[in-house]
Amino acid sequence: MIDATTRHVQATSLEPFAASILTAAGMEREEAELVAGYLVEANLRGVDGHGVMRLTQYVESIEGGGINLSPRVRVMRQRGATGMVDADGGYGFRPAEEAMELAVSLAETWGVGCVGVANSHHFGMALFSSLRAAERGYVGITLSNTTAVMPAPGGLTSVVGNAPIAIAVPRDDAPPLAVDLALSQASWGTISLAAGRGDAIPPGWALDGDGEETTDAQRALEANLLMPIGGHKGFALAVLLELLAAGLTDSPIGSAANTHGDPSGGCGHLVIAIDAERFGGRRAFSQRVEGFAADIVQARAKDGIVTRLPGDRGITTRANRLNDGVPIEDDLLVGLNALALRFEVTPL
C-alpha cells in the first residue's frame, strides 16, 4: 500500500541499498553489510529512529573522520566471569555482538557473564545483543551510554545521555519477552524524523534553547535538551546507568561522550548474560515466566483492547513489514536517493 507521503520498500531491496551507500562512503564491504542488516532490522521492528534514516548521519561521520573504518575488534582481557572488548573506534554493532557471545560463554561456566565494550560508537537498537543471549537460553541485558542529550532538572546544558537499556528473557516455545528503551521521553531519531516531516512533537519531549518546552522538532534538535521519562527519577537512573556503561569500561562519559564523531571511540557498552539454572533453576524460571505471561495476557482489559507482552509489538510489526515492505516517508526517500545519486548507487 502506497499513499501520497509514504512508500513501502522491501527489506530485500533496502538492505543492499544501505550496504552500497556505506561501502561507497568508505566502509569495508563486510562491515557495511553487517551495519546495513542491523539498520534494516530496526526498521522491520518499527524502530525507525535506528533504521536507514541513520545513513545520512553515518556518511557524515565517515567523511568527517569520526569513525575508524578498519577497526580491529578484539577481546582485550577476560578474568573469571568478566571481560573487555575493544571496538577500536568503529561502530558498535560487531563489538556488541562479540561481547555478548563472550558473555554467554562465560555464563556457561560461571552462571553470569559480564563484558564491557570500550572505544565504541553508535550500535542502533540495544535489543539486538540482548536477543543473542535469549536465543541461546540466557537472560540478556545490554546497556550503553550516548552523546549527552538530557539536562539535569532545571539545567540548560545536556550532561547525560539517554541511557539505552535492553533486556531479553528467553521462553521455551515463544519469542523472548523483551524491552528496549532509552530514558528520554523520545529518542533523537524519533524527533529527527518528525523534523523531516515538518511535524510538531508532543509537549514534554524537549526544551528549546531558553529552557522552555517546545513542540518544534527542529528547535528541539538544535537545543539538544531532551526530557527524561519520569522527570528527576529518569534523570537519576540515566546517570547511574551511564556510570555502568561508560564508567566501568573507562569510556568517555557525560559531555565527553560522542557516539558519532570520535575516531578513537566515544562511548562504552556493557552486556550481561545470566544462566537461570545457577539461581532458582531454568525449569522453575521458565514456569515463572510462562505463568506471569499468561496472567498478563488473560487479565481483564477494556473492550476492544488486546493485552500485549513486552516485545509483541516489534514481532507483529516485523511480520507485517516483511510482507508489506518498510514504510519510507517521502522526505526520507528524497534524502536517501540524494545519497544514491552522489555515490552512484541505484536509487530506491
Buried (B, 14 or more C-beta within 10 A) or exposed (E): EEEEEEBBBEBEBBBBBBBBBBBBBEBBEEBBBBBBBBBBBBBBBBBBBBBBBBBBBBBEBBEEEBBBBEBEBEBEEBEEBBBBBBBBBBBBBBBBBBBBBBBBBBBBEBBBBBBBBBBBBBBBBBBBBBBBBBBBBBBBBBBBBBBBBBBBEEBEEBBBBBBBBBBBBBBEEBBBBBBBBBBBBBBBBBBBBBBBBEEEBEEEBBBBEEBEBBBBBBBBBEBBBBBBBEEEEBBBBBBEBBBBBBBBBEBBBBEEBBBBBBBEBBBBBBBBBBBBBEEEEBEEBBEEBBEEBEEEEEEEEEEEEEEEBBBBEBBEBBEEBEEEBBBBBBBBBEBBBEBBEEBEBEEB
